[in-house]
Amino acid sequence: MPTTEIDLPYRVNYLSILDQNGQVDKSLEPQLSDELLLKLYRGMLLGRRFDERMLILQRQGKIGTFAPIKGQEAQVGAAAALSPDDWIVPSFREAPVEMWVGKPMERILLYYSGYNEGGQMPDGVNLLPVSVPVGSQMIHAVGIGYGIKYRGQNAVVVSFFGDGGTSEGDFHEAMNFASVYQTPVVFICQNNHWAISLPRSRQTHSRTLAQKAIAYDMPGLQVDGNDVLAVYKAAKEAVDRARRGVGPTLIEMVTYRLSMHTTADDPKKYRTEEEVREWEKRDPITRFEKYLRDKNILDDQKTQLVGEEVKTEISAAEGRWSELVEKGVNPLDMFDHAYAELTQTLSDQREMLKRELEEKR
């Protein structure tokens, strides 16, 4: 039958500013202060070193399983584009972002030690706890965004998820709701090529994940996820757009998980060492360090100093975590946050548990 072409103003662009050799595209380079550039480097290095330390603690049996972030440290570029009043809704591989906005490392360690208290955020930190169910946090992000718009607040929500999350119904529901109601939400997909052991090629037949935004009439952009400058620039434009009330954006960060999916996983079972070595050449920290050296922001002495500061900070946080674990928790605390006022039934149960605990002591 005869058809008429529908003129749609859509295309998917790819943004890369700093290549894997540390060479910068001057025409796209964001004009950031030396202070912020150094802070970005420090945030990435802190994420890498903390991740390495957590892996040692896990292998020693001191914390439980967790999802390493090695290779995905450029995510801090997105956090740097936010204001203090903005919200972040993470999945389970955003420790560098969490630390950037003020979540203490000891709280992260406490969470992976099995304490729910590890999810507690300091006052003023608009960050939701880790979300282990794949994709469910996107719904929460859109809900927060809807509340922000309803109240007339000038804030933005950023939701992080992996490439596997785009196959979940939550992803499509969140994207649809965000677009229909034009909520101030930025969706950031960390496409690290592997949803546990399932490769990107078997996750979806779409040439890009960014193009999934087209169905929901929102901008979709693919960026070099190992280029912190590109991540920052893409996130900043999307955040500014959302803050102006123009609606949501989907950003696909093309990156790679250099370590295992979680510490309960053996990636050698499903991917080759050659593939990993190829991506190691694109290490986000290595290329950014070269860029900073070319700009005379870093030299050998400064690099060593930052490394020592990071090591000291991690050691201090580990000490605070040990004190929290030794102190333990009060089982009666679980009654304190269910209702503004305890029901009679819960009050009776609390007193019963209190007596049992006293008898055991």
Secondary structure, DSSP 8 states (H G I E B T S, - for coil): ------------EEE-SB-TTS-B-TTT-----HHHHHHHHHHHHHHHHHHHHHHHHHHTTSS------TT-GGGHHHHTT--TT-EEE--SS-HHHHHHTT--HHHHHHHTTT-GGGG---TT--B-----STTHHHHHHHHHHHHHHHHT----EEEEEEGGGGGSHHHHHHHHHHHHTT-SEEEEEEE-SEETTEEHHHH-S-S-SGGGGGGGTS-EEEEETT-HHHHHHHHHHHHHHHHTT---EEEEEE----S-SSTT--GGGTS-HHHHHHHHTT-HHHHHHHHHHHTTS--HHHHHHHHHHHHHHHHHHHHHHHHHHHH---GGGGGTTS-SS--HHHHHHHHHHHHHHHHH-
